[in-house]
Amino acid sequence: MRPVLVGILLFLTLSFANAQSYSIIDARAIKMYREGEELTLSRQYDAAIGKYQDAIKREASFLEAYVKLTQLQLTKGELDIAEITALAGKSRLSGKNSTQKHRADIGWVLTHVYLKQGRFKEAHDEFVATDPFFDASFRTLPNYLKMKEQMDFLALQLGNFRPIEKEKLPAPLNEFQLQYFPVLTADGEQILFTKRDGIGNNNKEDIFMAFVSPEGNWSKPQSVAQAINSPYNEGTCSVTADGNILIYTSCDAPDSEGSCDLYIAYKLNGMWQRPKNMGKNVNSRSWDSQPSLSADGRILFFSSNRKGGFGGNDIWYSVMQNDATWSEAKNLGDVVNTSKDEISPFMFFNNEILFFSSDGHPGFGGMDIQMSKVVNGEFTKPENLGLPINDQLDQVALFITAQKDYAYFTELTTSEREHDRSLLYRFKFPDEISLGENLTVTEGKVLNSKTGEPIDATLSLVSLTNDSTLYMFKADGKTGAFTMLYPDKAISGLYVEKKGFIPKIYNVERDKIKNVKDLKVELVPVAAGEEFVFENVFFEFDEYSLKSESISSLKRLVKFLTENPNVNILITGHTDNVGSTSYNQNLSLNRAKSVQEFLMSQGFHPGRVLVEGKGDKDPMVPNDNPQNQALNRRITIRVL
């Protein structure tokens, strides 16, 4: 905060530098005042304060001295004393030598006092009362324009206070001197944070983790992995929703591109592998830090002060390519970034809302948490999260759980009796701030149906409406375990795939696989005679033309045939029992042919994709209700 206060100080010093007259005529008091000005310019603040106090003691109506004394007390962080001084000066404005300019100067510094105290209503009221006394030239200056913008912002915010109750995370968490930048996995069962034992140069940063029990108790924090924590500084990390990809900051390592770089580590078979520098496409010779991975690990956001930005620190991003490399980092643009600082990005689990900290967008004083939504692929104008999430102090980071119940943050405490401490807190996230559709978490295992062995399959959640991949995760090769997020989309499909196996396809809503803790996915090895239901292939009622929502599954079938060039398939159409047998036979054959025609349009020989129609002859379940009839209307694929 100090640079901001010094800026106020210098501006006000210049505003009085050319004053030819004072509110008093006592030469000795004026001499003390001028000596205070000289000491202020050389940053001998304590001595300058003494001079201004002496001037006021000698001449209690010395309005200029009240202003300068208030400035210095603000600079030193003595807010309560500064308020007393400013109010004492304000009480003298009724004197015969008081001018409109004196009223403006006292009101200006008192407004700043209230802002720094977090008394925003008083600050707004004082500014409104003072504003008529500012002269025309002052109203054109950047400091006034910035203050006016902030007051307009406060006028909109003051009636929108949302009470929150901060909760310090319990022991054995918060037992280090410094712990900060908390992140959690999507299931909320693991927390990772940066740990430091002190503020000295020899106190290094490491990444620590803890787990929560079913009863809600946290385990004792421990190092995330020996492969990750090193003799250098590691911290400010981001983890995918399933906890299997970690990106973190390391500073001054031998293989770094600059002062601080981003590194990536993968968990394979339950063990963290050796991390790698993310390379020149992501890192630069400047400071690169504070990463945030999208939930599935495909987009990385981070803060950097590299060249090509809009201000000091900007938010940049990089995208994982199909070959698992990362694209050249790009600036997120001037909707989010400003001429000041934007730091600590956090992309919420739905990949649609970005939170970050900024002192360049309208706010309450320091760094405020802002929120920008992704609409039609573009970031919207950021919104301040308001009081009391933001206040007059710096809010540098926020992490919100996938369930949207809690927001986690760090609070710094400073006192003369003990060293600085930073502790982990949380609060219930206000329902009034919309985070979009609810998310549910499904956990399970992918196993070989023949041997029971785990499979490191790829799981893709796809919106069937527009064939966009919402999330993509990988099952653990050692256990087969996976975590998958589900937004409340109208229709979505889950595709579980591994080369050499027949794909498993779910219709998420119909198969009711949301919020399941033990989903068992069995993949069948590719072999002649194996058959599966080709889910998420849709036709209009009594029609055989493929609906657009079928494209996601059709593409998976193309991929399966491409990966298994020696496989031929039989596509079989089935119907329910509504209608005549001959009609259903013809309809089912035409539907199978529609799938065949799509595959042929992708270059497959008709001899690889044979068809047949069975009509209503081979139902999966009895046709005794509408739900069962829907299940019987299907396409099946058999390996020949």
GUNUBA-797827 format. One record per residue (C-alpha): residue number from 1; x, y, z. Coordinates in steps of 0.2 Angstrom, whole numbers, always signed. Each point is the difference from the previous one (the first is absolute). Example, Ala and Ser with C-alpha at 12.3 -4.5 7.8 and 13.67 -1.06 7.14 Angstrom:
residues 2
PT,num,X,Y,Z
PT,1,+62,-22,+39
PT,2,+6,+17,-3
END
This chain:
residues 640
PT,num,X,Y,Z
PT,1,+0,+0,+0
PT,2,+14,+12,+3
PT,3,+4,+4,-18
PT,4,-18,+6,-2
PT,5,+1,+11,+16
PT,6,+17,+8,-6
PT,7,-8,+4,-16
PT,8,-14,+9,+9
PT,9,+13,+9,+10
PT,10,+10,+6,-15
PT,11,-15,+6,-9
PT,12,-6,+10,+15
PT,13,+17,+7,+3
PT,14,+1,+7,-18
PT,15,-18,+7,+2
PT,16,+7,+12,+14
PT,17,+17,+3,-7
PT,18,-4,+16,-8
PT,19,-11,+7,+14
PT,20,+4,+18,+3
PT,21,-11,+3,+15
PT,22,-6,-10,+15
PT,23,-15,-1,+12
PT,24,+11,+8,+13
PT,25,+13,+14,+1
PT,26,+11,-6,+14
PT,27,+18,+0,-8
PT,28,+7,-13,+13
PT,29,-14,-12,-3
PT,30,+2,+2,-19
PT,31,+19,-3,+2
PT,32,-4,-17,+9
PT,33,-12,-5,-14
PT,34,+13,+3,-13
PT,35,+13,-9,+9
PT,36,-13,-15,+1
PT,37,-2,+1,-19
PT,38,+19,-1,-3
PT,39,+1,-15,+12
PT,40,-15,-8,-9
PT,41,+9,+1,-16
PT,42,+15,-9,+7
PT,43,-12,-13,+8
PT,44,+5,+4,+17
PT,45,-18,-2,+5
PT,46,+1,-1,+19
PT,47,+10,+17,+1
PT,48,-12,+7,-12
PT,49,-15,-5,+10
PT,50,+8,+9,+15
PT,51,+2,+16,-10
PT,52,-18,+0,-5
PT,53,-6,-4,+17
PT,54,+10,+14,+7
PT,55,-7,+12,-13
PT,56,-18,-5,+5
PT,57,+4,+2,+19
PT,58,+6,+17,-4
PT,59,-14,+5,-11
PT,60,-16,-11,+2
PT,61,-8,+7,-16
PT,62,+14,-5,-11
PT,63,-10,-10,-13
PT,64,+14,-4,-12
PT,65,+9,-9,+14
PT,66,-15,-11,+5
PT,67,+0,-6,-18
PT,68,+19,-4,-1
PT,69,+0,-8,+17
PT,70,-15,-11,-5
PT,71,+9,-5,-16
PT,72,+15,-6,+10
PT,73,-10,-9,+12
PT,74,-9,-9,-14
PT,75,+17,-4,-8
PT,76,+6,-8,+16
PT,77,-17,-10,+2
PT,78,-5,+9,+16
PT,79,-18,+1,-6
PT,80,-9,+4,+16
PT,81,+12,+14,+4
PT,82,-2,+7,-18
PT,83,-18,+0,+2
PT,84,+1,+10,+16
PT,85,+12,+13,-8
PT,86,-11,+2,-15
PT,87,-16,+2,+10
PT,88,+9,+13,+11
PT,89,+5,+9,-16
PT,90,-18,-1,-6
PT,91,-6,+8,+16
PT,92,+10,+15,-4
PT,93,-7,+3,-17
PT,94,-12,+13,+7
PT,95,+14,+12,+3
PT,96,+1,+17,-8
PT,97,+15,-5,-11
PT,98,-7,-16,-6
PT,99,-3,-1,-19
PT,100,-9,-12,-12
PT,101,+17,-8,-4
PT,102,+3,-4,+19
PT,103,-17,-8,+0
PT,104,+5,-10,-15
PT,105,+17,-5,+7
PT,106,-7,-6,+17
PT,107,-14,-10,-9
PT,108,+12,-8,-12
PT,109,+11,-7,+14
PT,110,-14,-5,+11
PT,111,-8,-9,-14
PT,112,+16,-10,-2
PT,113,+1,-3,+19
PT,114,-18,-8,-1
PT,115,+5,-10,-15
PT,116,+15,-8,+9
PT,117,-10,-4,+15
PT,118,-13,-9,-11
PT,119,-14,+12,+5
PT,120,-6,+2,-17
PT,121,-17,+9,+4
PT,122,+9,+13,+9
PT,123,+13,+2,-14
PT,124,-14,+1,-13
PT,125,-10,+13,+10
PT,126,+16,+10,+4
PT,127,+5,+1,-19
PT,128,-18,+5,-5
PT,129,+0,+14,+12
PT,130,+17,+5,-5
PT,131,-1,-1,-19
PT,132,-8,+17,-3
PT,133,+15,+8,+7
PT,134,+13,-7,-12
PT,135,+5,+12,-14
PT,136,-2,-4,-18
PT,137,+19,-3,-3
PT,138,+0,-13,+14
PT,139,-15,-9,-7
PT,140,+11,-4,-16
PT,141,+14,-8,+10
PT,142,+2,-20,-1
PT,143,-1,-1,+20
PT,144,-17,+9,+0
PT,145,-6,-10,-15
PT,146,+5,-17,+9
PT,147,-8,+6,+16
PT,148,-16,+5,-9
PT,149,-1,-17,-8
PT,150,+3,-9,+17
PT,151,-14,+11,+8
PT,152,-12,-4,-14
PT,153,+4,-19,+2
PT,154,-3,+2,+19
PT,155,-17,+8,-3
PT,156,-5,-16,-9
PT,157,+8,-12,+13
PT,158,-5,+7,+17
PT,159,-18,-7,-1
PT,160,+6,-18,-5
PT,161,+9,-6,+16
PT,162,+0,-19,+1
PT,163,+4,-6,+18
PT,164,+13,-14,+1
PT,165,+7,-9,+14
PT,166,+19,-4,-1
PT,167,+5,-17,+7
PT,168,+18,-4,+4
PT,169,+5,-17,-6
PT,170,+2,-11,+15
PT,171,+16,-9,+6
PT,172,+10,-9,-5
PT,173,-1,+13,-14
PT,174,+7,+17,+3
PT,175,+14,-6,+11
PT,176,+14,+8,-11
PT,177,+6,+18,+1
PT,178,-6,+3,-18
PT,179,-13,-10,-10
PT,180,-8,+8,-15
PT,181,-8,-3,-18
PT,182,-12,-15,+5
PT,183,-7,-11,-14
PT,184,-11,-15,+1
PT,185,-4,-15,-11
PT,186,-18,-1,-7
PT,187,-6,-12,+13
PT,188,+6,+12,+14
PT,189,+10,-14,+8
PT,190,+17,+6,-3
PT,191,+8,+18,+3
PT,192,+16,+6,-6
PT,193,+9,+16,+5
PT,194,+16,+9,+1
PT,195,+10,-1,+16
PT,196,+14,+11,+7
PT,197,+8,+0,+17
PT,198,+4,+18,+0
PT,199,+3,+16,-10
PT,200,+19,-1,+0
PT,201,+11,-4,-16
PT,202,+4,-17,+7
PT,203,-19,-5,+3
PT,204,-4,-9,-16
PT,205,-17,-4,-7
PT,206,-7,-17,-3
PT,207,-17,-8,-5
PT,208,-9,-9,+14
PT,209,-16,-10,+0
PT,210,-13,-7,+12
PT,211,-15,-12,-2
PT,212,-17,+2,+8
PT,213,-8,-16,+9
PT,214,-18,-5,-2
PT,215,-3,+8,+17
PT,216,+7,+17,-7
PT,217,+17,+0,+9
PT,218,+15,+5,-9
PT,219,+16,-11,+0
PT,220,+17,+7,+5
PT,221,+7,+10,-15
PT,222,+15,-8,-8
PT,223,+11,+3,-15
PT,224,-9,-3,-16
PT,225,+14,-10,-7
PT,226,+19,-2,+1
PT,227,+0,+1,-19
PT,228,-8,+17,+0
PT,229,+7,+9,+15
PT,230,+18,+4,-2
PT,231,+14,+11,+8
PT,232,-8,+14,-11
PT,233,-16,+9,+3
PT,234,-16,-9,-5
PT,235,-17,+8,+2
PT,236,-16,+8,-6
PT,237,-7,-16,-8
PT,238,-15,-6,-10
PT,239,-7,-17,-1
PT,240,-13,-8,-12
PT,241,-16,-5,+7
PT,242,+5,-19,+2
PT,243,+17,+5,+8
PT,244,+11,-8,-14
PT,245,+8,+15,-8
PT,246,+9,+13,+10
PT,247,+7,+17,-6
PT,248,+10,+10,+12
PT,249,+12,+14,+1
PT,250,+19,-2,+3
PT,251,+12,+14,+2
PT,252,+19,+1,-4
PT,253,+1,-19,-5
PT,254,+15,-4,-11
PT,255,-11,-4,-16
PT,256,-11,+16,+2
PT,257,-3,+12,-14
PT,258,-2,+14,+11
PT,259,-1,+5,+19
PT,260,-16,-11,+3
PT,261,-6,-13,-12
PT,262,-15,-12,-1
PT,263,+3,-19,+1
PT,264,-12,-14,-3
PT,265,-1,-17,+8
PT,266,-11,-15,-4
PT,267,-5,-14,+13
PT,268,+1,-17,-8
PT,269,-5,-16,+9
PT,270,-2,+10,+16
PT,271,+17,+8,+0
PT,272,+6,+18,-5
PT,273,+12,-1,-15
PT,274,+15,+11,-1
PT,275,-6,+18,-5
PT,276,+5,+9,-16
PT,277,+2,+18,-4
PT,278,-14,+5,-11
PT,279,+12,+7,-13
PT,280,+1,+16,-10
PT,281,-17,-1,-7
PT,282,-7,+4,+18
PT,283,+15,+7,+10
PT,284,+10,+16,-4
PT,285,+15,+9,+7
PT,286,-12,+9,+11
PT,287,-10,-5,+15
PT,288,-13,-13,-4
PT,289,-10,-7,+15
PT,290,-17,-3,+8
PT,291,-7,-13,-12
PT,292,-18,-6,-1
PT,293,-4,-15,-10
PT,294,-17,-3,-7
PT,295,-9,-15,+8
PT,296,+5,-12,-13
PT,297,+18,+7,-2
PT,298,-2,+6,-18
PT,299,+2,+19,+3
PT,300,+12,+8,+11
PT,301,-2,+18,+6
PT,302,+14,+9,+9
PT,303,+7,+17,+5
PT,304,+16,+8,-8
PT,305,+8,+16,-2
PT,306,+8,-4,-16
PT,307,+1,+12,-15
PT,308,-15,+2,-11
PT,309,-13,+2,+14
PT,310,-11,+15,+5
PT,311,+8,+4,+17
PT,312,+11,-7,+14
PT,313,-7,-17,+2
PT,314,-13,-7,-13
PT,315,-9,-16,-1
PT,316,+6,-12,-14
PT,317,-6,-17,-6
PT,318,+6,-15,-10
PT,319,-9,-15,-7
PT,320,+5,-18,+0
PT,321,+2,-7,-18
PT,322,-5,-17,-6
PT,323,+18,-6,+2
PT,324,+0,+5,+18
PT,325,+11,+15,-3
PT,326,-5,+18,+5
PT,327,-4,+14,-12
PT,328,+9,+16,+0
PT,329,-7,+11,+14
PT,330,-11,+14,-4
PT,331,-6,+15,+9
PT,332,-18,-1,+6
PT,333,-4,+17,-7
PT,334,-5,+17,+6
PT,335,-17,-4,+6
PT,336,+8,-9,+14
PT,337,+17,+8,+1
PT,338,+3,+18,+4
PT,339,+15,+12,+1
PT,340,+2,-5,+18
PT,341,+1,-18,+8
PT,342,-10,-15,-3
PT,343,+5,-16,+10
PT,344,-5,-16,+7
PT,345,-12,-7,-13
PT,346,-12,-14,+5
PT,347,-11,-8,-14
PT,348,-15,-8,+9
PT,349,-4,-18,-3
PT,350,-13,+3,-13
PT,351,+13,+8,-12
PT,352,-11,+15,-2
PT,353,+4,+12,+14
PT,354,+18,+8,+3
PT,355,+4,+8,+17
PT,356,+15,+11,+2
PT,357,+7,+14,+11
PT,358,+3,+17,-7
PT,359,+3,+18,+5
PT,360,-4,+6,-17
PT,361,-19,-2,-1
PT,362,-12,+10,+11
PT,363,+2,-6,+18
PT,364,+1,+5,+19
PT,365,+18,+4,+1
PT,366,+13,-13,-1
PT,367,+0,-16,-11
PT,368,-18,-6,-2
PT,369,-7,-17,-6
PT,370,-9,+2,-16
PT,371,-10,-12,-10
PT,372,-1,-2,-19
PT,373,-12,-12,-9
PT,374,+3,-9,-17
PT,375,-14,+4,-12
PT,376,+1,-7,-18
PT,377,+18,-2,+2
PT,378,+4,+17,+7
PT,379,+4,+7,+17
PT,380,-13,+12,+6
PT,381,+4,+17,+9
PT,382,+6,-5,+18
PT,383,-12,+2,+15
PT,384,+6,+4,+17
PT,385,-5,-13,+13
PT,386,-5,+14,+12
PT,387,-1,+2,+19
PT,388,+6,-8,+11
PT,389,+9,-12,-11
PT,390,+10,+15,-6
PT,391,+5,+15,+11
PT,392,+13,+13,+2
PT,393,+14,-13,+2
PT,394,+8,-11,-13
PT,395,-10,-16,-5
PT,396,+13,-10,-10
PT,397,-9,-16,-4
PT,398,-16,-10,+2
PT,399,-4,-19,-3
PT,400,-18,-6,-1
PT,401,-4,-18,+2
PT,402,-8,-10,-14
PT,403,-16,-2,+10
PT,404,-1,+20,+2
PT,405,-2,-1,+19
PT,406,+17,+7,+6
PT,407,+13,+13,-6
PT,408,+17,-3,+7
PT,409,+13,+14,+3
PT,410,+15,+7,+9
PT,411,+0,+13,+14
PT,412,+16,+9,+5
PT,413,+2,+6,+18
PT,414,+13,+12,+5
PT,415,+4,+6,+18
PT,416,+14,+8,+9
PT,417,+1,-14,+12
PT,418,+2,-14,-12
PT,419,+6,-4,-18
PT,420,-12,+1,-14
PT,421,-11,-15,-2
PT,422,-11,-6,-14
PT,423,-14,-12,+4
PT,424,-13,-10,-11
PT,425,-18,+5,+2
PT,426,-16,-4,-9
PT,427,-18,+7,-1
PT,428,-16,-5,-7
PT,429,-1,+7,-18
PT,430,-15,+11,-2
PT,431,-14,-8,-10
PT,432,-4,+18,-7
PT,433,+16,-1,-11
PT,434,-5,-12,-14
PT,435,+13,-13,-4
PT,436,-10,-8,-14
PT,437,-7,-18,+0
PT,438,+3,-11,+14
PT,439,+14,-13,-1
PT,440,+0,-18,+6
PT,441,+14,-11,+3
PT,442,+1,-19,-5
PT,443,+13,-11,+5
PT,444,+4,-18,-5
PT,445,+12,-12,-8
PT,446,+3,-6,-18
PT,447,+4,-19,-1
PT,448,+3,-13,-12
PT,449,-16,-10,-1
PT,450,+10,-17,-3
PT,451,+14,+2,+13
PT,452,-6,+13,+12
PT,453,+16,+10,-2
PT,454,+0,+19,+0
PT,455,+0,+9,-16
PT,456,+7,+18,-3
PT,457,-14,+4,-12
PT,458,-5,+18,-6
PT,459,-17,+6,+6
PT,460,-8,+14,-10
PT,461,-16,+10,+5
PT,462,-7,+7,-16
PT,463,-15,+12,-2
PT,464,-10,-10,-13
PT,465,-9,+17,-5
PT,466,+16,+7,-9
PT,467,+13,-14,+2
PT,468,+11,+10,+11
PT,469,+11,-9,+13
PT,470,-5,+7,+17
PT,471,+13,-10,+10
PT,472,+14,-13,-4
PT,473,+8,-11,+13
PT,474,+11,-15,+1
PT,475,-3,-15,+12
PT,476,+15,-5,+11
PT,477,+10,-14,-8
PT,478,+4,-8,+17
PT,479,-18,+0,+8
PT,480,-11,+5,-15
PT,481,-7,+13,+11
PT,482,-7,+16,-8
PT,483,-10,+16,+5
PT,484,-12,+8,-12
PT,485,-10,+16,+1
PT,486,-17,+2,-7
PT,487,-9,+17,-3
PT,488,-18,+0,-2
PT,489,-1,+0,-19
PT,490,-15,-5,-9
PT,491,+7,-15,-8
PT,492,+18,-6,+2
PT,493,+9,-16,-4
PT,494,+15,-9,+9
PT,495,+12,-9,-11
PT,496,+13,-12,+8
PT,497,+13,-5,-12
PT,498,+16,-10,-1
PT,499,+9,-6,-16
PT,500,-3,-19,-1
PT,501,-16,+1,+9
PT,502,-18,+2,-5
PT,503,-6,+18,+5
PT,504,-12,+2,+14
PT,505,-14,+13,-4
PT,506,-12,+7,+13
PT,507,-14,+12,-1
PT,508,+3,+10,+16
PT,509,-18,+5,+4
PT,510,-8,-17,-6
PT,511,+13,-11,+8
PT,512,-1,+10,+17
PT,513,+19,+1,+2
PT,514,+1,+17,+8
PT,515,+6,+1,+18
PT,516,+5,-18,+1
PT,517,+14,-5,+12
PT,518,+4,-17,-6
PT,519,-4,-1,-19
PT,520,+8,-16,-7
PT,521,+4,+1,-19
PT,522,+5,-16,-8
PT,523,+8,+1,-17
PT,524,+0,-15,-11
PT,525,+15,-5,-10
PT,526,-2,+1,-19
PT,527,-5,-18,-6
PT,528,-11,-8,-13
PT,529,-18,-2,+7
PT,530,+1,+14,+12
PT,531,-15,+12,-1
PT,532,-5,+17,+8
PT,533,-14,+12,+0
PT,534,+4,+15,-11
PT,535,-7,+13,+12
PT,536,-4,+18,-4
PT,537,-5,-3,-18
PT,538,-16,+9,-2
PT,539,-14,+0,-13
PT,540,-16,+10,-2
PT,541,-16,-10,+5
PT,542,-4,-12,-14
PT,543,+15,+7,-11
PT,544,+17,-7,-4
PT,545,+10,+15,-3
PT,546,+13,+3,+13
PT,547,-2,+15,+11
PT,548,+14,+12,+3
PT,549,+2,-6,+18
PT,550,+6,-16,-7
PT,551,+17,+7,-6
PT,552,+10,-3,+16
PT,553,-4,-18,+0
PT,554,+3,-2,-19
PT,555,+17,+8,+2
PT,556,+5,-12,+14
PT,557,-5,-15,-12
PT,558,+11,+8,-13
PT,559,+14,+0,+12
PT,560,-3,-18,+6
PT,561,+1,-6,-18
PT,562,+15,+10,-4
PT,563,+10,-6,+15
PT,564,-5,-18,-4
PT,565,+2,-1,-19
PT,566,-2,-19,+0
PT,567,-17,+1,+8
PT,568,-16,-2,-10
PT,569,-17,+4,+8
PT,570,-18,-4,-2
PT,571,-12,+14,+4
PT,572,-17,-6,+6
PT,573,-16,+11,+1
PT,574,-13,-4,+13
PT,575,-18,+7,+4
PT,576,-13,-1,+13
PT,577,-16,-10,-4
PT,578,-11,+15,-5
PT,579,-5,-2,-18
PT,580,-1,-16,-11
PT,581,+15,-12,-1
PT,582,+4,+3,-18
PT,583,-1,+19,+3
PT,584,+12,-1,+15
PT,585,+12,-12,-10
PT,586,+1,+13,-14
PT,587,+2,+15,+12
PT,588,+14,-9,+10
PT,589,+10,-5,-16
PT,590,-1,+18,-7
PT,591,+6,+7,+17
PT,592,+15,-12,-1
PT,593,+3,+5,-18
PT,594,+1,+18,+6
PT,595,+14,-4,+12
PT,596,+9,-10,-14
PT,597,-2,+15,-12
PT,598,+8,+12,+12
PT,599,+15,-12,+2
PT,600,+2,-2,-19
PT,601,+0,+19,-1
PT,602,+15,-1,+11
PT,603,+9,-11,-12
PT,604,-4,-18,+7
PT,605,-3,-14,-13
PT,606,-18,-6,+1
PT,607,+7,-18,+3
PT,608,+7,+6,+17
PT,609,-17,+6,+6
PT,610,-14,-12,-4
PT,611,-18,+3,+5
PT,612,-16,-9,+5
PT,613,-17,+4,+8
PT,614,-8,-10,+13
PT,615,-16,+11,+3
PT,616,-8,-5,+16
PT,617,+6,-18,+0
PT,618,+14,+2,+13
PT,619,-5,+11,+14
PT,620,+12,+4,+15
PT,621,-14,+1,+12
PT,622,-19,-3,-1
PT,623,-10,+13,-10
PT,624,-12,+3,+15
PT,625,+3,+19,+3
PT,626,+7,+15,-9
PT,627,+17,-1,+9
PT,628,+3,-17,-6
PT,629,-6,+3,-17
PT,630,+13,+14,-1
PT,631,+14,-12,+5
PT,632,-6,-12,-14
PT,633,+2,+14,-13
PT,634,+19,-2,-3
PT,635,+14,-3,-11
PT,636,+13,-14,+5
PT,637,+17,-3,-7
PT,638,+8,-18,-1
PT,639,+18,-4,-4
PT,640,+1,-13,-14
END
